[in-house]
Each structure stands twice: as structure tokens, then as C-alpha cells.
Amino acid sequence: MNQIDLCAVPDMMDVEFAIKTMLTTVKTQRKAETLPLQQAYGRVLASSVRAPMNVPPLANSAMDGYAFAADIPSPKILKLVGKSLAGHPYAAKVAAGECVRITTGALIPDGCDTVMMQEQTAQNTDENGQTWVELHADIIRADNVRLAGEDITEGSQLFAAGHSLGAADLALLASLGISKVDVNTKLTVALMVTGDELVEPGNPLQPGQIYESNRFALRAMLEELQVQVIDLGIIQDDLPTLRAAFTQALDTADLILSCGGVSVGEADLVKQVLAELGNIGFWRVAIKPGKPFAFGLLSGPKDQYVYFCGLPGNPVSSYVTFQQLVLPLLSRLQGKPEPAPLLLNATTTNDIRKRPGRADFQRGIYQQTDDGSLVVTLLPKQGSGVMSSISQANCYVRLSRQSGNIPAGEIVQIEPFFSLPG
């Protein structure tokens, strides 16, 4: 496999530089498949979609009322000649001085250009049984009329390639008669965690063992992104076992995501296996929590690259580095634009302890005050093994690499969780 110069790695790489390095290294080469709308939720469009028709296709009423031509003499009394209902249009032409009873969504009859809502009218029937409609409001031409193409014009672009289809998008496509879309094939990610101390939940713990939890969060976030997950489970700290797991993953995955085994411990054997399989640029990213992080290229089948990300083993570190470092990479591999997190300003209600040197993603709870401003309170326990600091929080407090301690009352930048993974 040809060696790839990932970058000149500094002692600790800035978060932004780490993301830029990964994004400039990867190439998006997804194949396309055609899916019915019912199966397309969350999938990424392989090509742009254009409107095959106008929406609405023909002029229709925005109100229940009466349709007529705006040019009428006074007094404003019109002869009622029929009705136009949704799905059952009035077929004849409406002459001057005539009107048609119309319901919301019904087609505007030929000869009409205006609708007055029924609350602004009155009906009277004469001795011959003819019904007349008196208009009580001022006449405004085209009032309460939805013109053809007012919402969407035939031929206009609805979505660009790379757009991830949401529920509203599917409804819009269906309203245009589109039943199928071309989407990128799903990204396949092989997921594994390493460590002799790890035990699957539900089994008894022996001394020195802990329950494995990282895989549950990572798999859930991957599946939310419509990623196909190959769960390789817990891999023991053993070179032949690790080598076999990575070899298996190389045959099927676009990206291998491991958790644990990328720091400097004696049992961190992942590095040794990866050195045999490809070109790995290990770095220490200037991020807290989560300094140990690895990225590289492995030799896949048919001389194709398989990308690799190695996350730290501590639960919060794994979670934070996945969201901050891996999500942009996944978006690029899926053919989507790089996600842009929502960043807001908030006033901290407590003192923040911070040493310069690493960008820090502390966990907090933000809320809106009566005057509309935001305040944020950091959770008391910020350790990389304290997963409750994630589950109880609703935002990250983003602190720059250069910043130090921050007193209460200062403005800080927060990243709400609801924008993740986005």
C-alpha cells in the first residue's frame, strides 16, 4: 500500500486542524441505489431532485367562500350558479355577475379570479328560487387565491445532491407525485471495543472488570445517521485476536471504528496491529476529554482504502470525540455537507476551571431566563469516566484551547445537544 503523508503532526493537533486533515484525506465514492419513498427517510440524495410539475398545479381557493370575477358593478350582488368542491371542480365558465360556492383547495372556475370568505357574505333566495350572494367586504383581485406554481415552479430544484431526506422532505416529494429517489448506498462501519476488563451487561463482574458501555452509545448514534453497523463486540487484548478482528472488518467496512487501545499503555495493542495493515497517522488531539485519537488508512480489498478512527476508552472521551471528530468524517463519507453545530452565547452561573492547552467540551445545563437571555450551569463532575455528565446535560460548554479559568457571570459559548448529530 502506498504511504500517504497525512500531515506533519504537531505534538498536539488543534481540533479544527484534525478535522481538516481527515476531510482532505478521505474521498467520497458512494454508489447510488433507487429506493421508494417509504424506505428513503434519513438517506442521502445521490443526485439533485427537480420539480416535475407546478405546486399547486392549478389555481385553487385558500378559503371556504365564493369565487367570482373581481370586475363587478355595484351593488355587489352576484347570482349563485353552482359550486366547486375539492376534487369536484365546477365545469362551466362563470359569467360576469355570477359566482360559485367554493371550498378550500377547490379549483378556481373559468371566469373567476377572486374568492371572498363566506363570513363576509350573505345569501338570499328570491321568489323564483334563485339564490343571490351579497358581498360585504371590499373586493381585492386575486384575494384568497393560490396561484398555479405559487409554492413550487415546475423545473425548480427541490433538493441538491448530498441532502439528507427528512420527514417533511418525503411529504413534499410525495405531493409532487415522486415515488422513488436515487440515494447513496449506506456507509458500512465496523465497530469494536478492546479491553480484557470489559464485560457485556447482564453477565456477572469479576474483580477488576467493568461493564462495556461505549459500544451502545456509538452504535445508537451511527444507526441514527442511517449507517450500516457491523458490531464486532468486545475484542480481548491479544494480538492474534485483534488481527483477526481487523482483517474481518477490512473485507466489509468503509470505516473501522475502535474504542480503546490508542493511548500509551502496555496493553494498547491496536497500534501494533494497525502498523501491519496500513498507513496510520497517530496524533494527540488538543481536546478534553479525548486526547488519544487515531486516524489512518488501511489496506482494504482490491487495493481500496478502508478508513480508521481510534477513540479513547473512557466513556465521555469516546462520546465527545465521536461527535466532535468522527461526525464530520462520516458526513463526508456519506456525501453530505460537513455539519455545522449550533453555537450560542450564554452566561455561566458558576466558576469554570480550565487550564490552557486543550479545547475543552465541558458538560452543562442551559436554560432561558425571563428576559430571553441564556444562562448555563456546569455539572459538578466533569471526569472523562462520568457518563452521567452527558446524560444529565443538555449542552457542551466549548472552551478554546487558549482559555484558562472563567469566573461566574462571564459569557461562554455553548453547543446544545439537540443539534447533534445533526
Backbone hydrogen bonds, N-H to C=O, Kabsch-Sander energy under -0.5 kcal/mol:
donor,donor_aa,acceptor,acceptor_aa,energy
6,L,4,I,-1.4
9,V,7,C,-1.1
13,M,284,R,-2.0
18,A,14,D,-2.4
19,I,15,V,-2.3
20,K,16,E,-2.3
21,T,17,F,-2.5
22,M,18,A,-2.0
23,L,19,I,-2.6
24,T,20,K,-2.1
25,T,21,T,-0.9
25,T,22,M,-0.6
26,V,22,M,-2.1
29,Q,27,K,-0.7
33,E,183,V,-2.8
35,L,33,E,-0.5
35,L,181,V,-2.6
37,L,179,S,-2.2
39,Q,36,P,-2.0
40,A,37,L,-1.8
42,G,165,L,-3.3
43,R,40,A,-2.0
45,L,163,H,-2.6
46,A,182,D,-2.4
47,S,182,D,-0.8
49,V,159,F,-2.5
51,A,156,S,-2.6
55,V,152,I,-2.8
60,N,146,R,-2.1
61,S,106,A,-2.3
62,A,144,N,-2.5
63,M,144,N,-0.5
65,G,63,M,-0.5
65,G,102,I,-2.8
66,Y,116,M,-2.1
67,A,100,V,-2.8
68,F,114,T,-2.2
72,I,70,A,-1.6
77,I,75,P,-2.3
78,L,133,V,-2.9
79,K,97,G,-2.6
80,L,131,T,-2.3
81,V,79,K,-0.6
81,V,99,C,-2.5
82,G,99,C,-0.5
84,S,101,R,-3.2
85,L,88,H,-2.5
88,H,85,L,-2.4
91,A,89,P,-0.5
94,V,110,D,-3.0
95,A,93,K,-0.5
98,E,95,A,-1.9
99,C,79,K,-2.7
100,V,67,A,-2.0
101,R,82,G,-2.6
102,I,65,G,-2.8
103,T,84,S,-1.6
105,G,61,S,-2.9
106,A,103,T,-2.2
108,I,59,A,-2.2
112,C,109,P,-1.9
113,D,68,F,-2.2
114,T,68,F,-1.9
115,V,143,D,-2.2
116,M,66,Y,-2.2
118,Q,64,D,-2.0
120,Q,117,M,-1.9
121,T,118,Q,-1.6
122,A,134,E,-1.6
124,N,132,W,-2.3
126,D,130,Q,-2.5
129,G,126,D,-1.9
132,W,124,N,-3.6
133,V,78,L,-3.1
134,E,122,A,-3.0
134,E,132,W,-0.5
135,L,76,K,-2.7
136,H,120,Q,-2.8
136,H,134,E,-0.5
137,A,120,Q,-0.6
140,I,138,D,-0.5
141,R,139,I,-0.5
142,A,113,D,-0.6
143,D,140,I,-2.1
145,V,142,A,-1.4
146,R,60,N,-3.2
147,L,145,V,-0.7
149,G,56,P,-2.3
150,E,147,L,-2.0
151,D,55,V,-2.1
152,I,55,V,-2.3
155,G,51,A,-2.8
156,S,153,T,-2.4
158,L,49,V,-3.2
159,F,49,V,-1.3
162,G,45,L,-2.3
163,H,160,A,-1.7
165,L,43,R,-2.7
165,L,163,H,-0.6
170,L,166,G,-1.9
171,A,167,A,-1.7
172,L,168,A,-2.2
173,L,169,D,-2.6
174,A,170,L,-2.4
175,S,171,A,-2.1
176,L,172,L,-0.7
176,L,173,L,-1.0
177,G,174,A,-2.0
178,I,173,L,-2.1
179,S,177,G,-0.5
181,V,35,L,-2.3
183,V,33,E,-3.0
183,V,181,V,-0.6
184,N,44,V,-3.1
185,T,31,K,-3.0
189,V,187,L,-0.5
189,V,228,Q,-2.8
190,A,255,L,-2.5
191,L,189,V,-0.5
191,L,230,I,-2.9
192,M,257,L,-2.2
193,V,233,G,-2.0
194,T,259,C,-2.3
195,G,235,I,-2.0
198,L,195,G,-1.3
199,V,210,I,-1.9
203,N,200,E,-1.6
209,Q,206,Q,-2.3
210,I,197,E,-3.0
212,E,199,V,-2.8
216,F,213,S,-0.9
217,A,213,S,-1.2
218,L,214,N,-2.5
219,R,215,R,-2.5
220,A,216,F,-1.7
221,M,217,A,-2.3
222,L,218,L,-2.3
223,E,219,R,-2.7
224,E,220,A,-1.8
225,L,221,M,-0.9
225,L,222,L,-0.6
226,Q,223,E,-1.7
227,V,222,L,-1.8
228,Q,187,L,-2.8
229,V,227,V,-0.6
230,I,189,V,-2.9
231,D,229,V,-0.7
232,L,191,L,-3.0
232,L,230,I,-0.9
233,G,191,L,-0.5
235,I,193,V,-3.4
236,Q,234,I,-0.5
238,D,236,Q,-2.3
242,L,238,D,-2.8
243,R,239,L,-2.8
244,A,240,P,-2.1
245,A,241,T,-2.1
246,F,242,L,-2.5
247,T,243,R,-2.3
248,Q,244,A,-2.2
249,A,245,A,-2.2
250,L,246,F,-2.2
251,D,247,T,-0.8
251,D,248,Q,-0.7
252,T,249,A,-1.2
253,A,249,A,-2.6
254,D,188,T,-2.7
255,L,188,T,-1.5
256,I,307,Y,-2.9
257,L,190,A,-3.3
257,L,255,L,-0.5
258,S,256,I,-0.6
258,S,309,C,-2.2
259,C,192,M,-1.2
260,G,311,L,-3.1
268,D,265,G,-1.5
269,L,267,A,-1.8
271,K,261,G,-0.7
273,V,269,L,-1.7
274,L,270,V,-2.6
275,A,271,K,-2.1
276,E,272,Q,-0.7
276,E,273,V,-1.0
277,L,273,V,-0.8
277,L,274,L,-0.7
278,G,274,L,-1.4
279,N,297,L,-1.8
280,I,278,G,-0.8
281,G,279,N,-0.5
281,G,295,F,-1.6
282,F,280,I,-0.9
283,W,293,F,-1.3
285,V,283,W,-0.7
285,V,291,K,-1.8
286,A,13,M,-3.4
287,I,285,V,-2.5
288,K,359,A,-2.7
293,F,283,W,-1.3
293,F,291,K,-0.7
294,A,310,G,-2.0
295,F,281,G,-1.0
296,G,308,F,-1.7
297,L,279,N,-2.5
298,L,306,V,-2.8
299,S,277,L,-2.6
300,G,298,L,-0.8
300,G,304,Q,-2.7
303,D,300,G,-0.8
304,Q,301,P,-1.6
306,V,298,L,-2.0
307,Y,254,D,-2.1
308,F,296,G,-2.1
309,C,256,I,-2.5
310,G,294,A,-2.4
311,L,258,S,-3.1
311,L,309,C,-0.6
316,V,384,S,-2.1
317,S,384,S,-0.9
318,S,314,N,-2.8
319,Y,315,P,-2.2
320,V,316,V,-2.9
321,T,317,S,-2.5
322,F,318,S,-1.8
323,Q,319,Y,-2.0
324,Q,320,V,-2.9
325,L,321,T,-2.3
326,V,321,T,-1.5
326,V,322,F,-0.5
327,L,322,F,-2.0
329,L,325,L,-0.7
330,L,326,V,-2.7
331,S,327,L,-2.3
332,R,328,P,-1.9
333,L,329,L,-2.3
334,Q,330,L,-2.1
335,G,331,S,-0.7
335,G,332,R,-0.8
336,K,331,S,-2.9
343,L,341,P,-0.6
344,L,414,I,-2.5
346,A,412,V,-2.6
347,T,374,L,-2.4
348,T,346,A,-0.5
348,T,410,E,-2.5
349,T,376,V,-2.5
352,I,406,I,-3.4
354,K,352,I,-0.5
357,G,401,R,-3.3
358,R,355,R,-0.7
359,A,286,A,-2.6
360,D,399,L,-2.4
361,F,288,K,-3.0
362,Q,360,D,-0.7
362,Q,397,V,-1.8
364,G,395,C,-2.3
365,I,377,T,-2.5
367,Q,375,V,-2.2
369,T,373,S,-3.1
372,G,369,T,-1.9
375,V,367,Q,-2.4
376,V,347,T,-2.4
377,T,365,I,-2.4
379,L,363,R,-2.2
382,Q,380,P,-0.7
386,V,383,G,-1.5
387,M,385,G,-1.2
389,S,386,V,-1.6
390,I,387,M,-1.6
391,S,387,M,-2.1
392,Q,388,S,-2.3
394,N,364,G,-2.3
395,C,364,G,-1.3
396,Y,415,E,-2.0
397,V,362,Q,-3.8
398,R,396,Y,-0.7
398,R,413,Q,-2.3
399,L,360,D,-2.8
399,L,397,V,-0.6
403,S,400,S,-0.5
406,I,352,I,-2.3
409,G,348,T,-3.0
410,E,407,P,-1.4
412,V,346,A,-3.3
413,Q,398,R,-0.7
414,I,344,L,-3.2
415,E,396,Y,-2.5
417,F,394,N,-2.4
419,S,416,P,-1.1
420,L,417,F,-2.5
